[in-house]
Amino acid sequence: MTSAQANMASGAWYSCLDPELEALRLTALEAVFAHNHLPPSERRTLSAPLKALFAATGEN
């Protein structure tokens, strides 16, 4: 967890322009982009990059 993430979780002030948060946003954008460009037949489950963004996922 980055210091900005720790501040967010605790309710303390943080800068949304933090480079570590920007890197996390870019990772999320790339994962969503990759998932959205899968063929329809492969979109029934979360793609690996998208699944990696979540702590846990269920079957459905």
All heavy atoms as TSV, in Angstrom:
chain	resi	resn	atom	element	x	y	z
A	1	MET	N	N	0.851	-1.164	0.000
A	1	MET	CA	C	0.000	0.000	0.000
A	1	MET	C	C	0.903	1.236	0.000
A	1	MET	O	O	1.834	1.325	0.792
A	1	MET	CB	C	-0.907	-0.037	1.226
A	1	MET	CG	C	-1.824	1.148	1.312
A	1	MET	SD	S	-2.954	1.151	2.735
A	1	MET	CE	C	-4.109	-0.104	2.277
A	2	THR	N	N	0.605	2.168	-0.866
A	2	THR	CA	C	1.390	3.396	-0.933
A	2	THR	C	C	0.973	4.336	0.192
A	2	THR	O	O	-0.072	4.151	0.821
A	2	THR	CB	C	1.186	4.113	-2.278
A	2	THR	OG1	O	-0.169	4.593	-2.334
A	2	THR	CG2	C	1.457	3.204	-3.449
A	3	SER	N	N	1.770	5.360	0.433
A	3	SER	CA	C	1.424	6.320	1.479
A	3	SER	C	C	0.129	7.047	1.132
A	3	SER	O	O	-0.674	7.340	2.013
A	3	SER	CB	C	2.563	7.299	1.699
A	3	SER	OG	O	2.847	8.012	0.507
A	4	ALA	N	N	-0.088	7.341	-0.142
A	4	ALA	CA	C	-1.330	7.990	-0.550
A	4	ALA	C	C	-2.517	7.064	-0.298
A	4	ALA	O	O	-3.574	7.507	0.162
A	4	ALA	CB	C	-1.269	8.389	-2.017
A	5	GLN	N	N	-2.353	5.776	-0.581
A	5	GLN	CA	C	-3.432	4.822	-0.318
A	5	GLN	C	C	-3.710	4.725	1.173
A	5	GLN	O	O	-4.860	4.634	1.584
A	5	GLN	CB	C	-3.078	3.444	-0.868
A	5	GLN	CG	C	-3.128	3.354	-2.372
A	5	GLN	CD	C	-2.648	2.006	-2.846
A	5	GLN	OE1	O	-1.507	1.626	-2.590
A	5	GLN	NE2	N	-3.500	1.284	-3.528
A	6	ALA	N	N	-2.673	4.732	1.993
A	6	ALA	CA	C	-2.849	4.671	3.443
A	6	ALA	C	C	-3.590	5.909	3.937
A	6	ALA	O	O	-4.484	5.806	4.789
A	6	ALA	CB	C	-1.494	4.544	4.130
A	7	ASN	N	N	-3.234	7.065	3.401
A	7	ASN	CA	C	-3.936	8.295	3.772
A	7	ASN	C	C	-5.396	8.238	3.340
A	7	ASN	O	O	-6.280	8.671	4.082
A	7	ASN	CB	C	-3.250	9.515	3.169
A	7	ASN	CG	C	-1.955	9.858	3.846
A	7	ASN	OD1	O	-1.636	9.331	4.902
A	7	ASN	ND2	N	-1.184	10.737	3.237
A	8	MET	N	N	-5.663	7.721	2.161
A	8	MET	CA	C	-7.041	7.594	1.690
A	8	MET	C	C	-7.839	6.702	2.635
A	8	MET	O	O	-8.960	7.038	3.025
A	8	MET	CB	C	-7.077	7.001	0.275
A	8	MET	CG	C	-6.600	7.935	-0.794
A	8	MET	SD	S	-6.313	7.174	-2.426
A	8	MET	CE	C	-7.725	6.173	-2.691
A	9	ALA	N	N	-7.279	5.568	3.005
A	9	ALA	CA	C	-7.964	4.606	3.862
A	9	ALA	C	C	-8.231	5.175	5.253
A	9	ALA	O	O	-9.261	4.862	5.857
A	9	ALA	CB	C	-7.149	3.324	3.966
A	10	SER	N	N	-7.326	6.016	5.738
A	10	SER	CA	C	-7.489	6.564	7.085
A	10	SER	C	C	-8.303	7.857	7.095
A	10	SER	O	O	-8.616	8.373	8.160
A	10	SER	CB	C	-6.121	6.815	7.720
A	10	SER	OG	O	-5.472	7.899	7.071
A	11	GLY	N	N	-8.606	8.377	5.921
A	11	GLY	CA	C	-9.364	9.628	5.846
A	11	GLY	C	C	-8.491	10.860	5.922
A	11	GLY	O	O	-8.984	11.980	6.014
A	12	ALA	N	N	-7.177	10.682	5.883
A	12	ALA	CA	C	-6.247	11.810	5.930
A	12	ALA	C	C	-6.136	12.451	4.545
A	12	ALA	O	O	-6.528	11.864	3.534
A	12	ALA	CB	C	-4.874	11.330	6.399
A	13	TRP	N	N	-5.580	13.651	4.508
A	13	TRP	CA	C	-5.386	14.351	3.245
A	13	TRP	C	C	-4.350	13.626	2.390
A	13	TRP	O	O	-3.391	13.063	2.905
A	13	TRP	CB	C	-4.892	15.777	3.501
A	13	TRP	CG	C	-5.966	16.667	4.030
A	13	TRP	CD1	C	-6.189	16.965	5.340
A	13	TRP	CD2	C	-6.966	17.342	3.281
A	13	TRP	NE1	N	-7.269	17.797	5.453
A	13	TRP	CE2	C	-7.770	18.051	4.190
A	13	TRP	CE3	C	-7.271	17.433	1.927
A	13	TRP	CZ2	C	-8.845	18.833	3.804
A	13	TRP	CZ3	C	-8.344	18.211	1.537
A	13	TRP	CH2	C	-9.118	18.899	2.460
A	14	TYR	N	N	-4.565	13.655	1.082
A	14	TYR	CA	C	-3.615	13.093	0.131
A	14	TYR	C	C	-3.779	13.823	-1.194
A	14	TYR	O	O	-4.794	14.483	-1.420
A	14	TYR	CB	C	-3.840	11.584	-0.066
A	14	TYR	CG	C	-5.146	11.259	-0.739
A	14	TYR	CD1	C	-5.210	11.097	-2.117
A	14	TYR	CD2	C	-6.314	11.144	-0.010
A	14	TYR	CE1	C	-6.412	10.828	-2.748
A	14	TYR	CE2	C	-7.517	10.872	-0.621
A	14	TYR	CZ	C	-7.571	10.718	-2.001
A	14	TYR	OH	O	-8.769	10.454	-2.624
A	15	SER	N	N	-2.801	13.719	-2.039
A	15	SER	CA	C	-2.861	14.336	-3.363
A	15	SER	C	C	-3.282	13.289	-4.390
A	15	SER	O	O	-2.654	12.228	-4.491
A	15	SER	CB	C	-1.498	14.910	-3.757
A	15	SER	OG	O	-1.527	15.340	-5.113
A	16	CYS	N	N	-4.328	13.620	-5.126
A	16	CYS	CA	C	-4.760	12.697	-6.179
A	16	CYS	C	C	-3.769	12.688	-7.346
A	16	CYS	O	O	-3.861	11.852	-8.235
A	16	CYS	CB	C	-6.154	13.051	-6.666
A	16	CYS	SG	S	-6.249	14.657	-7.480
A	17	LEU	N	N	-2.814	13.607	-7.329
A	17	LEU	CA	C	-1.802	13.679	-8.380
A	17	LEU	C	C	-0.548	12.894	-8.016
A	17	LEU	O	O	0.465	12.985	-8.703
A	17	LEU	CB	C	-1.439	15.148	-8.647
A	17	LEU	CG	C	-2.615	16.045	-9.045
A	17	LEU	CD1	C	-2.164	17.487	-9.168
A	17	LEU	CD2	C	-3.273	15.554	-10.313
A	18	ASP	N	N	-0.618	12.112	-6.950
A	18	ASP	CA	C	0.497	11.289	-6.502
A	18	ASP	C	C	0.941	10.354	-7.629
A	18	ASP	O	O	0.103	9.713	-8.272
A	18	ASP	CB	C	0.047	10.469	-5.288
A	18	ASP	CG	C	1.154	9.620	-4.721
A	18	ASP	OD1	O	1.911	10.152	-3.895
A	18	ASP	OD2	O	1.251	8.445	-5.102
A	19	PRO	N	N	2.225	10.265	-7.922
A	19	PRO	CA	C	2.702	9.401	-9.009
A	19	PRO	C	C	2.342	7.919	-8.821
A	19	PRO	O	O	2.078	7.215	-9.794
A	19	PRO	CB	C	4.214	9.585	-8.996
A	19	PRO	CG	C	4.484	10.804	-8.203
A	19	PRO	CD	C	3.311	11.023	-7.312
A	20	GLU	N	N	2.313	7.465	-7.571
A	20	GLU	CA	C	1.958	6.061	-7.330
A	20	GLU	C	C	0.482	5.813	-7.648
A	20	GLU	O	O	0.124	4.770	-8.197
A	20	GLU	CB	C	2.272	5.672	-5.888
A	20	GLU	CG	C	3.764	5.682	-5.607
A	20	GLU	CD	C	4.101	5.507	-4.139
A	20	GLU	OE1	O	3.241	5.785	-3.281
A	20	GLU	OE2	O	5.227	5.087	-3.868
A	21	LEU	N	N	-0.385	6.777	-7.322
A	21	LEU	CA	C	-1.801	6.638	-7.669
A	21	LEU	C	C	-1.991	6.693	-9.176
A	21	LEU	O	O	-2.825	5.978	-9.734
A	21	LEU	CB	C	-2.633	7.720	-6.982
A	21	LEU	CG	C	-2.737	7.627	-5.467
A	21	LEU	CD1	C	-3.559	8.787	-4.917
A	21	LEU	CD2	C	-3.319	6.298	-5.036
A	22	GLU	N	N	-1.223	7.540	-9.842
A	22	GLU	CA	C	-1.304	7.615	-11.313
A	22	GLU	C	C	-0.893	6.288	-11.931
A	22	GLU	O	O	-1.508	5.825	-12.890
A	22	GLU	CB	C	-0.428	8.758	-11.843
A	22	GLU	CG	C	-0.482	8.914	-13.341
A	22	GLU	CD	C	-1.874	9.199	-13.899
A	22	GLU	OE1	O	-2.706	9.781	-13.194
A	22	GLU	OE2	O	-2.124	8.812	-15.053
A	23	ALA	N	N	0.120	5.646	-11.381
A	23	ALA	CA	C	0.554	4.345	-11.889
A	23	ALA	C	C	-0.543	3.294	-11.689
A	23	ALA	O	O	-0.778	2.465	-12.573
A	23	ALA	CB	C	1.841	3.908	-11.193
A	24	LEU	N	N	-1.227	3.345	-10.551
A	24	LEU	CA	C	-2.333	2.413	-10.303
A	24	LEU	C	C	-3.489	2.664	-11.277
A	24	LEU	O	O	-4.113	1.718	-11.778
A	24	LEU	CB	C	-2.819	2.527	-8.860
A	24	LEU	CG	C	-1.846	2.035	-7.794
A	24	LEU	CD1	C	-2.346	2.420	-6.401
A	24	LEU	CD2	C	-1.638	0.537	-7.904
A	25	ARG	N	N	-3.796	3.934	-11.547
A	25	ARG	CA	C	-4.854	4.267	-12.515
A	25	ARG	C	C	-4.497	3.746	-13.904
A	25	ARG	O	O	-5.347	3.200	-14.617
A	25	ARG	CB	C	-5.093	5.774	-12.564
A	25	ARG	CG	C	-5.920	6.305	-11.423
A	25	ARG	CD	C	-6.344	7.752	-11.654
A	25	ARG	NE	N	-5.233	8.678	-11.563
A	25	ARG	CZ	C	-4.818	9.232	-10.433
A	25	ARG	NH1	N	-5.401	8.955	-9.303
A	25	ARG	NH2	N	-3.807	10.080	-10.446
A	26	LEU	N	N	-3.242	3.900	-14.296
A	26	LEU	CA	C	-2.802	3.427	-15.609
A	26	LEU	C	C	-2.921	1.906	-15.703
A	26	LEU	O	O	-3.382	1.376	-16.718
A	26	LEU	CB	C	-1.370	3.876	-15.895
A	26	LEU	CG	C	-0.801	3.478	-17.246
A	26	LEU	CD1	C	-1.650	4.030	-18.380
A	26	LEU	CD2	C	0.631	3.932	-17.376
A	27	THR	N	N	-2.546	1.209	-14.643
A	27	THR	CA	C	-2.678	-0.249	-14.618
A	27	THR	C	C	-4.134	-0.652	-14.791
A	27	THR	O	O	-4.453	-1.571	-15.557
A	27	THR	CB	C	-2.128	-0.809	-13.286
A	27	THR	OG1	O	-0.746	-0.481	-13.199
A	27	THR	CG2	C	-2.302	-2.310	-13.193
A	28	ALA	N	N	-5.031	0.037	-14.089
A	28	ALA	CA	C	-6.458	-0.268	-14.199
A	28	ALA	C	C	-6.981	0.033	-15.605
A	28	ALA	O	O	-7.728	-0.762	-16.183
A	28	ALA	CB	C	-7.246	0.521	-13.161
A	29	LEU	N	N	-6.583	1.159	-16.169
A	29	LEU	CA	C	-7.026	1.509	-17.530
A	29	LEU	C	C	-6.560	0.478	-18.551
A	29	LEU	O	O	-7.310	0.092	-19.454
A	29	LEU	CB	C	-6.505	2.893	-17.918
A	29	LEU	CG	C	-7.206	4.080	-17.297
A	29	LEU	CD1	C	-6.429	5.354	-17.556
A	29	LEU	CD2	C	-8.625	4.197	-17.815
A	30	GLU	N	N	-5.317	0.039	-18.427
A	30	GLU	CA	C	-4.792	-0.958	-19.358
A	30	GLU	C	C	-5.511	-2.301	-19.199
A	30	GLU	O	O	-5.789	-2.982	-20.192
A	30	GLU	CB	C	-3.294	-1.115	-19.167
A	30	GLU	CG	C	-2.521	0.091	-19.677
A	30	GLU	CD	C	-1.031	-0.001	-19.435
A	30	GLU	OE1	O	-0.575	-0.904	-18.716
A	30	GLU	OE2	O	-0.315	0.852	-19.984
A	31	ALA	N	N	-5.849	-2.676	-17.971
A	31	ALA	CA	C	-6.561	-3.934	-17.739
A	31	ALA	C	C	-7.960	-3.883	-18.336
A	31	ALA	O	O	-8.407	-4.842	-18.978
A	31	ALA	CB	C	-6.633	-4.225	-16.242
A	32	VAL	N	N	-8.651	-2.773	-18.150
A	32	VAL	CA	C	-9.999	-2.620	-18.715
A	32	VAL	C	C	-9.930	-2.600	-20.240
A	32	VAL	O	O	-10.749	-3.232	-20.919
A	32	VAL	CB	C	-10.669	-1.344	-18.169
A	32	VAL	CG1	C	-11.955	-1.026	-18.914
A	32	VAL	CG2	C	-10.941	-1.495	-16.679
A	33	PHE	N	N	-8.956	-1.903	-20.790
A	33	PHE	CA	C	-8.795	-1.856	-22.241
A	33	PHE	C	C	-8.565	-3.258	-22.803
A	33	PHE	O	O	-9.197	-3.657	-23.781
A	33	PHE	CB	C	-7.615	-0.944	-22.613
A	33	PHE	CG	C	-7.378	-0.846	-24.087
A	33	PHE	CD1	C	-8.067	0.068	-24.854
A	33	PHE	CD2	C	-6.468	-1.684	-24.715
A	33	PHE	CE1	C	-7.848	0.151	-26.224
A	33	PHE	CE2	C	-6.238	-1.609	-26.074
A	33	PHE	CZ	C	-6.931	-0.686	-26.834
A	34	ALA	N	N	-7.664	-4.009	-22.165
A	34	ALA	CA	C	-7.375	-5.367	-22.640
A	34	ALA	C	C	-8.625	-6.241	-22.564
A	34	ALA	O	O	-8.918	-7.004	-23.488
A	34	ALA	CB	C	-6.251	-5.982	-21.811
A	35	HIS	N	N	-9.373	-6.133	-21.473
A	35	HIS	CA	C	-10.590	-6.935	-21.320
A	35	HIS	C	C	-11.635	-6.558	-22.376
A	35	HIS	O	O	-12.275	-7.429	-22.961
A	35	HIS	CB	C	-11.174	-6.752	-19.919
A	35	HIS	CG	C	-12.396	-7.563	-19.675
A	35	HIS	ND1	N	-12.328	-8.911	-19.402
A	35	HIS	CD2	C	-13.701	-7.241	-19.690
A	35	HIS	CE1	C	-13.559	-9.373	-19.256
A	35	HIS	NE2	N	-14.403	-8.378	-19.420
A	36	ASN	N	N	-11.795	-5.271	-22.621
A	36	ASN	CA	C	-12.802	-4.812	-23.584
A	36	ASN	C	C	-12.471	-5.180	-25.018
A	36	ASN	O	O	-13.344	-5.140	-25.880
A	36	ASN	CB	C	-13.002	-3.302	-23.467
A	36	ASN	CG	C	-13.776	-2.923	-22.236
A	36	ASN	OD1	O	-14.477	-3.734	-21.651
A	36	ASN	ND2	N	-13.632	-1.683	-21.812
A	37	HIS	N	N	-11.224	-5.534	-25.282
A	37	HIS	CA	C	-10.841	-5.904	-26.635
A	37	HIS	C	C	-10.687	-7.419	-26.833
A	37	HIS	O	O	-10.157	-7.858	-27.846
A	37	HIS	CB	C	-9.562	-5.158	-27.037
A	37	HIS	CG	C	-9.833	-3.722	-27.315
A	37	HIS	ND1	N	-9.894	-2.771	-26.315
A	37	HIS	CD2	C	-10.130	-3.069	-28.459
A	37	HIS	CE1	C	-10.198	-1.612	-26.850
A	37	HIS	NE2	N	-10.344	-1.759	-28.152
A	38	LEU	N	N	-11.181	-8.169	-25.862
A	38	LEU	CA	C	-11.224	-9.625	-26.033
A	38	LEU	C	C	-12.350	-9.984	-26.993
A	38	LEU	O	O	-13.359	-9.282	-27.067
A	38	LEU	CB	C	-11.504	-10.305	-24.685
A	38	LEU	CG	C	-10.378	-10.345	-23.674
A	38	LEU	CD1	C	-10.899	-10.911	-22.351
A	38	LEU	CD2	C	-9.226	-11.179	-24.182
A	39	PRO	N	N	-12.218	-11.088	-27.709
A	39	PRO	CA	C	-13.335	-11.548	-28.528
A	39	PRO	C	C	-14.531	-11.860	-27.619
A	39	PRO	O	O	-14.350	-12.259	-26.458
A	39	PRO	CB	C	-12.805	-12.834	-29.170
A	39	PRO	CG	C	-11.329	-12.761	-29.038
A	39	PRO	CD	C	-11.036	-11.926	-27.847
A	40	PRO	N	N	-15.743	-11.675	-28.091
A	40	PRO	CA	C	-16.932	-11.921	-27.265
A	40	PRO	C	C	-16.950	-13.297	-26.605
A	40	PRO	O	O	-17.402	-13.434	-25.472
A	40	PRO	CB	C	-18.093	-11.762	-28.240
A	40	PRO	CG	C	-17.564	-10.859	-29.295
A	40	PRO	CD	C	-16.101	-11.186	-29.418
A	41	SER	N	N	-16.442	-14.302	-27.290
A	41	SER	CA	C	-16.462	-15.650	-26.724
A	41	SER	C	C	-15.558	-15.785	-25.494
A	41	SER	O	O	-15.737	-16.685	-24.686
A	41	SER	CB	C	-16.029	-16.667	-27.781
A	41	SER	OG	O	-14.704	-16.398	-28.195
A	42	GLU	N	N	-14.592	-14.888	-25.330
A	42	GLU	CA	C	-13.678	-14.949	-24.197
A	42	GLU	C	C	-14.063	-13.998	-23.070
A	42	GLU	O	O	-13.424	-13.976	-22.027
A	42	GLU	CB	C	-12.254	-14.623	-24.660
A	42	GLU	CG	C	-11.678	-15.670	-25.591
A	42	GLU	CD	C	-10.281	-15.306	-26.036
A	42	GLU	OE1	O	-9.572	-14.609	-25.285
A	42	GLU	OE2	O	-9.906	-15.698	-27.144
A	43	ARG	N	N	-15.114	-13.210	-23.247
A	43	ARG	CA	C	-15.496	-12.208	-22.259
A	43	ARG	C	C	-16.419	-12.734	-21.175
A	43	ARG	O	O	-16.875	-11.983	-20.353
A	43	ARG	CB	C	-16.179	-11.035	-22.942
A	43	ARG	CG	C	-15.217	-9.925	-23.185
A	43	ARG	CD	C	-15.937	-8.668	-23.524
A	43	ARG	NE	N	-15.406	-8.260	-24.808
A	43	ARG	CZ	C	-16.021	-7.540	-25.682
A	43	ARG	NH1	N	-17.226	-7.116	-25.454
A	43	ARG	NH2	N	-15.445	-7.229	-26.809
A	44	ARG	N	N	-16.710	-14.001	-21.162
A	44	ARG	CA	C	-17.623	-14.535	-20.153
A	44	ARG	C	C	-17.003	-14.566	-18.765
A	44	ARG	O	O	-17.702	-14.604	-17.771
A	44	ARG	CB	C	-18.097	-15.911	-20.562
A	44	ARG	CG	C	-18.920	-15.791	-21.823
A	44	ARG	CD	C	-19.501	-17.058	-22.260
A	44	ARG	NE	N	-20.147	-16.747	-23.537
A	44	ARG	CZ	C	-21.098	-17.429	-24.047
A	44	ARG	NH1	N	-21.519	-18.502	-23.458
A	44	ARG	NH2	N	-21.642	-17.067	-25.178
A	45	THR	N	N	-15.701	-14.563	-18.691
A	45	THR	CA	C	-15.008	-14.503	-17.412
A	45	THR	C	C	-14.104	-13.274	-17.421
A	45	THR	O	O	-13.817	-12.717	-18.477
A	45	THR	CB	C	-14.146	-15.758	-17.183
A	45	THR	OG1	O	-13.175	-15.845	-18.233
A	45	THR	CG2	C	-14.993	-17.021	-17.188
A	46	LEU	N	N	-13.656	-12.891	-16.257
A	46	LEU	CA	C	-12.736	-11.756	-16.181
A	46	LEU	C	C	-11.389	-12.146	-16.777
A	46	LEU	O	O	-10.893	-13.238	-16.529
A	46	LEU	CB	C	-12.526	-11.340	-14.730
A	46	LEU	CG	C	-13.700	-10.693	-14.015
A	46	LEU	CD1	C	-13.329	-10.402	-12.573
A	46	LEU	CD2	C	-14.121	-9.429	-14.706
A	47	SER	N	N	-10.819	-11.248	-17.537
A	47	SER	CA	C	-9.475	-11.501	-18.055
A	47	SER	C	C	-8.494	-11.446	-16.891
A	47	SER	O	O	-8.761	-10.848	-15.851
A	47	SER	CB	C	-9.126	-10.454	-19.110
A	47	SER	OG	O	-9.077	-9.165	-18.523
A	48	ALA	N	N	-7.348	-12.061	-17.063
A	48	ALA	CA	C	-6.343	-12.108	-15.994
A	48	ALA	C	C	-5.928	-10.710	-15.519
A	48	ALA	O	O	-5.862	-10.464	-14.310
A	48	ALA	CB	C	-5.139	-12.918	-16.443
A	49	PRO	N	N	-5.650	-9.759	-16.429
A	49	PRO	CA	C	-5.261	-8.425	-15.945
A	49	PRO	C	C	-6.379	-7.739	-15.151
A	49	PRO	O	O	-6.125	-7.078	-14.158
A	49	PRO	CB	C	-4.958	-7.640	-17.224
A	49	PRO	CG	C	-4.696	-8.661	-18.262
A	49	PRO	CD	C	-5.525	-9.848	-17.891
A	50	LEU	N	N	-7.617	-7.927	-15.571
A	50	LEU	CA	C	-8.731	-7.310	-14.869
A	50	LEU	C	C	-8.956	-7.988	-13.521
A	50	LEU	O	O	-9.178	-7.328	-12.509
A	50	LEU	CB	C	-9.990	-7.397	-15.730
A	50	LEU	CG	C	-11.178	-6.554	-15.299
A	50	LEU	CD1	C	-10.801	-5.086	-15.216
A	50	LEU	CD2	C	-12.331	-6.747	-16.259
A	51	LYS	N	N	-8.853	-9.295	-13.491
A	51	LYS	CA	C	-9.033	-10.043	-12.246
A	51	LYS	C	C	-7.972	-9.659	-11.216
A	51	LYS	O	O	-8.232	-9.636	-10.015
A	51	LYS	CB	C	-8.983	-11.537	-12.534
A	51	LYS	CG	C	-9.505	-12.390	-11.430
A	51	LYS	CD	C	-9.612	-13.841	-11.881
A	51	LYS	CE	C	-10.319	-14.650	-10.831
A	51	LYS	NZ	N	-10.540	-16.019	-11.250
A	52	ALA	N	N	-6.781	-9.313	-11.678
A	52	ALA	CA	C	-5.700	-8.934	-10.781
A	52	ALA	C	C	-5.971	-7.639	-10.025
A	52	ALA	O	O	-5.342	-7.359	-9.003
A	52	ALA	CB	C	-4.392	-8.819	-11.558
A	53	LEU	N	N	-6.925	-6.836	-10.498
A	53	LEU	CA	C	-7.259	-5.577	-9.829
A	53	LEU	C	C	-8.074	-5.806	-8.563
A	53	LEU	O	O	-8.161	-4.915	-7.718
A	53	LEU	CB	C	-8.069	-4.678	-10.762
A	53	LEU	CG	C	-7.368	-4.205	-12.029
A	53	LEU	CD1	C	-8.334	-3.391	-12.869
A	53	LEU	CD2	C	-6.139	-3.388	-11.695
A	54	PHE	N	N	-8.686	-6.976	-8.406
A	54	PHE	CA	C	-9.576	-7.238	-7.296
A	54	PHE	C	C	-8.926	-8.148	-6.271
A	54	PHE	O	O	-8.165	-9.044	-6.617
A	54	PHE	CB	C	-10.871	-7.900	-7.804
A	54	PHE	CG	C	-11.621	-7.021	-8.765
A	54	PHE	CD1	C	-11.496	-7.210	-10.132
A	54	PHE	CD2	C	-12.443	-6.005	-8.311
A	54	PHE	CE1	C	-12.183	-6.404	-11.026
A	54	PHE	CE2	C	-13.120	-5.177	-9.201
A	54	PHE	CZ	C	-12.998	-5.384	-10.556
A	55	ALA	N	N	-9.270	-7.941	-5.001
A	55	ALA	CA	C	-8.741	-8.788	-3.930
A	55	ALA	C	C	-9.321	-10.191	-4.050
A	55	ALA	O	O	-8.633	-11.177	-3.806
A	55	ALA	CB	C	-9.075	-8.190	-2.567
A	56	ALA	N	N	-10.584	-10.294	-4.434
A	56	ALA	CA	C	-11.237	-11.590	-4.572
A	56	ALA	C	C	-12.358	-11.458	-5.600
A	56	ALA	O	O	-12.921	-10.384	-5.787
A	56	ALA	CB	C	-11.821	-12.052	-3.244
A	57	THR	N	N	-12.654	-12.561	-6.275
A	57	THR	CA	C	-13.753	-12.577	-7.223
A	57	THR	C	C	-14.536	-13.867	-7.018
A	57	THR	O	O	-13.980	-14.885	-6.612
A	57	THR	CB	C	-13.268	-12.518	-8.685
A	57	THR	OG1	O	-12.397	-13.628	-8.921
A	57	THR	CG2	C	-12.529	-11.223	-8.974
A	58	GLY	N	N	-15.824	-13.803	-7.293
A	58	GLY	CA	C	-16.659	-14.986	-7.197
A	58	GLY	C	C	-16.794	-15.654	-8.549
A	58	GLY	O	O	-16.228	-15.192	-9.553
A	59	GLU	N	N	-17.545	-16.713	-8.586
A	59	GLU	CA	C	-17.723	-17.426	-9.842
A	59	GLU	C	C	-18.531	-16.617	-10.857
A	59	GLU	O	O	-18.302	-16.683	-12.038
A	59	GLU	CB	C	-18.420	-18.757	-9.590
A	59	GLU	CG	C	-17.532	-19.768	-8.900
A	59	GLU	CD	C	-18.230	-21.112	-8.745
A	59	GLU	OE1	O	-19.053	-21.473	-9.615
A	59	GLU	OE2	O	-17.961	-21.761	-7.734
A	60	ASN	N	N	-19.510	-15.878	-10.384
A	60	ASN	CA	C	-20.378	-15.121	-11.281
A	60	ASN	C	C	-20.243	-13.630	-11.036
A	60	ASN	O	O	-21.066	-12.855	-11.281
A	60	ASN	CB	C	-21.838	-15.561	-11.109
A	60	ASN	CG	C	-22.002	-16.993	-11.569
A	60	ASN	OD1	O	-21.488	-17.375	-12.592
A	60	ASN	ND2	N	-22.723	-17.772	-10.800
